[in-house]
């Protein structure tokens, strides 16, 4: 099954999230929200894993919109092994692109996509698309990450700082965006 087919098949039940930055040594300094909430990177990672596992079941599909982990493969695999999911899809972010496909697949990622992807009326990307005004006139939406605390969930940003450090249902994000 292709990456887009998994999303299409799981549409009403799929979870989305981005910018977890598991194992990123500098994230507490670079992202003020995290620096205020967490004393260590491990504390931040443990919290995200706990919040994820409270809502995502072992059969669920999760679409991660990039910047999953900035640590070595052993650490990344250790994180993946702790997360609940049936399939974990990664649409690579700017930090994920430095690693080859084998790195991610050996770490436990189910499927990998390197470029923005359109499924139905949604364009999934790591970085927000520029010039999105035309998308809305075509009834298209862009669900993305990358913005961290500068993003807004109602504008399609699923960075963890916008989602309470846990995945959110795709259909809920789309419903919020349609109300704006």
Buried (B, 14 or more C-beta within 10 A) or exposed (E): EEBBEBBEEBBEBBBBBBBBBBBBEEBBEEBEBBEEBBEEBEEBBBBBBEBBBEEBEEEBBBBBBBBBBBBEBEBBBBBBEBBBBBBBBBBBBEBBEEBEEEBBEEBBBBBBBEEBBEBEEBBBBBBBBEEBEEBEEEEBBBBBBBBBBEBBBEBBBBBBBBBEBBBBBBEEBBEBBEEE
